[in-house]
Each structure stands twice: as C-alpha cells, then as structure tokens.
C-alpha cells in the first residue's frame, strides 16, 4: 500500500534570529506556537528563460530564480507574550515592557526590526524559512474567538523529510470569547458601539528583492485599514459633532478603543488614536439594520497609528 501524509498533522515553530537569515533552530520544546488555519506556499520563484533561437518550434528552457516561500496562520488573541511578542516584532513593531504589573506595549515602527526562523511541519515534511518578516490582521467577530492572522515571507530552504515533532503548547491560554461580559470597551470617540465584527489590517509592504549579490526581505511601508460592522444608531444618534454619514463626509477623525477581558493575565487592549470613517454601507443581521464602516488608521505624530497592550 502506498504511504501518504496526513493533511491535518501540522505544526509551526518560530524563534527570533540573532543574525538575519541564519537559521536560529527553533525547538519544539521552546518555540512551538499554537496556530490554526496554517497554510504554506512552499516555493515561489521567477523563471529565467534561455530563449534560444532554434530552427524548430519548442519551449524555452528555464531555471528558477529568486526562491522564497510564504506562510499564513492564525493565533488566538490572548495574553500570549512572549510567543505572540516575537511574531508582532517581526511585523515591524517595537515592544516596550511597562512598569511592574502594567503589561507589555506594542507600537508600529518605521525602522527595520527583527527577523524570524520558522519551521513548518506538514506531517513528515519539514519546511524551513529564514529572514522572515511579515504583516498581520486582527479579527473580532460575534460568537468567535478573536485572532491574529499572520503572513510571513522568508528565504527558501529545500524541504526535508523528518519525524513530526512533539510540540509543547500547554502555556497558550484559552482566549476570552467576546461578549457583553468580557468585551469591556468598544468605543469610537465617546460613543459605545454595538459591534458585530471588526477587522484591522496592518498592510505592511514587504517585498522579496533579489540583486546580483544579495537577496532580502524588507518592510518598506504600511497603510493600515480596516472595517467595522455596527448596529445602525440612526441619524439622531450623535457621534462626536455629528452622525456617522457626516463624519465620513467631513473626514472627521475619531479615536477607537477596544478592551477584551477582565482578569489580570488575560487582558488585551487595542488603541487607535485617529480613525477616519470612509463611506458607510448598509447591512443587516438578526432582522436589525447595520452599518458597514470602512476604516483608515492615521498617525498622530508618526509610528503611533495603533498600540496593543497585553497584561
């Protein structure tokens, strides 16, 4: 009988590199991350064609150039520092350890930050990506666990056959399910909203570039956007100095604050100081009218479009 690989048998290890592009050798005991929705594009490349002139019709010979790979996965949104911290830092963010008991703060940075070595196991096949940098999005939806969705791009290393590792992910706590009891703040400006779903997209630009004597992945920009679906408050409800349609028309900027959890060690807070609402659209659920609000996240003085506090 032919052997086969089991599709659901997957694992991911990640650790910060000391030198960019040098395999930092993450271990299943120390560096396993509890993930879902794990998917890998194992080989991305350009084709270098020989384009020979021939006396007959034929395909051009080619070889692959600029080899790299990509991986995407979800991590539950909970107080997962330091496991979550290294992923966020590799997405162009800086980490600040606050005073005793105040937790850990993450902000965006325009400087080149850390890189990761990532191992992905697809049953008995081991993929290795080095020099990884990436981007993430944050997803909140009613009756679902909140989660980060990460996308990383890294240098390609030829896959190997290796036994599936015995990973240790027991330290990953179960996140709080957003509800009226656990989602303590969801506030746009000074108005508390009835929110059905929320998404924040960091939208880093991180191309793989190949030159004659080097290959690298750099974060060269970011344009954070998002979307929020809220219960329609009606025209008479005030949002700062006017209704939501006026806010969009006047390019009004509002702060947005989200705080999940009530128990120390399980708290995570997102703050967006300047959010601009784009033209709203109507939606409906449970027989109730909703508004879908496209969002753009703007800086105040620079590198401060958002902050994430884990405590």
N, C-alpha and C positions, 0 to 999 in steps of 0.2 A: 504494500500500500504506500502511495506517495505521502511524504511528510508535508505538513502545512504549518503556517504561522497563525496564531490566534489574534483576531483583529482587536479585541478589547484589551489585550495584555500590553499595556503601555506604561511608561514611567519617564519622568523628567528629573534630571539633576542639574543644578546650576550653582556656580560659585564665581566670585569676583576675581579677575585676573590681576596679577602683580605686574606683569609686562604684557602690553597689548598684543594679542594674537598668539601668545604662548599658552598652551593647554594647562589650565590650573588644576586639572584632575579632580573634579568633584566626586565625592564618595556617596554611596547610598546610605551610609550611616549618618553623615553630617549634612548633606546637601540635597536630599530628596525634597521635592516640592509637591504638595497635594494639588493636583490640577484636574481639570475636566476639559472637554472639547479640544483635546490635543490633536493637532494636525501638522504635518511637516511637508514642505516641498523640498525633497531631498537633494535635488540638483537643478540649479538654474545656471544657464550659460548662454553665451553668444556663439555663433558658428563662424569660424574663419574659413572662407572658401578659397580654394586654389584657383578656380576659374580659368582652367587651361583651355587654350584654343585647340580644337580637335577636328578631325575630318569626318566625324560622325556625331549623331545626337547622343547625349549622355548626361547624367547628373554630374555636378561638380563634387569633387572630393572636399571634405571639410574636417576640421578638428574643433573641439570645444575649447572656448577661451572664457576667461573671467568667471571661473567656477565659484559659486556660493550657494547658500541654502537659506530657507526661511522656516520659521516655526511660529505657530499661534497656539494659545492656550488660555484657559480661564482659571483664575484663582479667586476663591471666595473672599469677599470683602469683610475682613475682620482684623483684630489686632494681631497681625502675624509677624510683626517685627521680631527678628531680623530677616526672616525668609522673604517677606514682602519688600523690605527695605532695599535689598540689593537689586531686585527687579526694577523698582522705581528709579533708583540711582542710574541704572544703565539706560534709562529712557530720558536722560538729560535733566535730571533733577538733583538737587542738593539736599542733604539730610542735616538737621540740627537737633541735637539731643537737648531737650529743655530741662529746666530745673527739676529736682527730685520729685517724682510723682506726677509731673506735668506731661510726660509722654515724649513723643518724637514728632518733629515737624518736617514736612517735605514741601519744597518750593521749586518752581522751574528755574533753570539756569541756561544762560546763553553760552556757557563755557563747555568744552568737550569734557565729558565726565568719564565714569568707569565703563569697563567692558566686562563681559561675562564669557566663561566657557560653559557651554550647555551640552549635556549628553541626553539623547532621546533614545529610549529602548522601544522598539516595535517587536515584541516578543523576543526572539533571539537575534535580532538585527540591531546593532548599536550605531547610531549616528552621532558624530561629533561636530559641533560648530564652535569656532573660536572668534575672538574680536567682536562679539555680539553687541550691537546697540539696537534700540527699538523705540516703540511707542506703545501707548495703551489707551483704552477707553474704560469708562466706568458705567455700569448698567444697574439701574434700580427699576424694578417692576413689581406691581402689586402681586402678592402671594408667591413671590420667587425670592430665593436668596440673592442678595446683591453680589456683584462680582466685578473684578477687573478682567479685561480681555487684553492680553499682551501679544504683541507681534515683534519678533526679533529677526534680524538678518545677520548672518555670520559667514566666515570663511569656511569653505567646504573641505572636509577630510574624508577620504574614501571609507565607506561603512565597513564594519567588521561583524563577524558572527561571534556572539558572546552570550553566555547564560543570562537569563533575566535576573536582575539584582533583587536582593531582599532589602527593600527600602524601609526607612523609619519616618513615618509622617504623623506619629501619635501626638506631637506637640501642636499640630494645627487644630485650633479650637473651632467649634461649630459657630458660624456667624449668627447674629440676631436676624430673624425674619422681620422685615419692615412691617410695622403695624401701628395702630394708634397708641399702643403701649411702648413700643421700642423706638419708633422714629420720633424723637422728642422735638426736633426742629426741622421744618422745611419752609423757609421764609424767603420771599422775594421782596426786597425793600423792607417795608414794615408790615407786609401782609402775609399771614399764614395761609398757605395754599392747600387745596385738596388735590393731591398729585397721584396720577395713575402710573406714570412711568417717567423716567429721567435718564438721559444719556449725555455723557461728556466725552468728547473725542479730543485727545491731546494733539493729534495730527502732526507729529514730527515728520519732517522730511529727512530721510536717512539713506541716501543712495549708496549703492556699492560702486566704487570707482576703480578702474584699472588703468595704470600708467605703465610706461615701459619698465620701470624698476620698482614698482610698488603697487599693492592692492590694499584698499582700506574702506571702512565704512564710517562715515561722519554724519553727525546730526547738523544739518545746515539751515534749519528753520523750523518754525512751528506756527500753526494757525488754529488755535483751539476753537471748536464749535460744539454745538450740542442740540438737544431737543428735549422738550418737556411737554407732557400731556396733562392738563389740569381740568378740574371741573369748572365749567364756564361760570364766572361770577356775575355775569350780566354787566350792562353798561353802567348801571347806577353804582356798582361797587368801585371804590376808588383804589387806584394803585399809585401811590405817591401823589402826584399832582393831577392824575387823570386816569382814564380807563386803559385797558391793555392795547386797544387799537390806537389811541393817542400816543401811548408810549412807543409803539412801533413807528408811527408816522413822524414823531418828533425826535427819533433816535435817542430816546431817553435811556440813561444808564441806571441800573439798579444793582444793589448787592444781592447775592444769593448765598444762603447758608443752609447746610444740611447736617444734621447730627443724629447719628444712629447709636442706640444703646444707652443703658442706664447704670450698668455695673462696671466698676473700675477694672481695667484689663480687657474690656470688650467694647471700648468706646472708639468710634472713628468719626471725625468731623471734617467736612469739606467747606471751604470758604472761597467764594468768587467775588472780589470786590467791585468789579464793573462788568455787568452783563447787559448786552443790548438785545432787545427782542426784535426779531425780524417779522415780516407779515404773517399774522396768525392764520390758521386753517381750522375749520370745524371738523369735529369727530363726535362719536357717541359711544357709550358703553353703559350697560345696566339700564338702558332707557333714559339716560341722563346726557345732556349735551356737554361736550368737552371742547376745549381749545387745544390745538397742537401749536406749540410755540417754538419755532427755530431760534437758536441762541448763538450769539457770538460773544466770546470771552475776551475782554480787553485788559491791558495793563494799566496800573496807576502811574508808576514811575519806571517800570521795567522789571522783568523777571518776577512778576507778582500777580499774574492772571489768576492763580489759584494757590491754595495751600491745603495740605492734608495733615491732620493731626491724629495720631494714633496713641491711645493711652489706656 
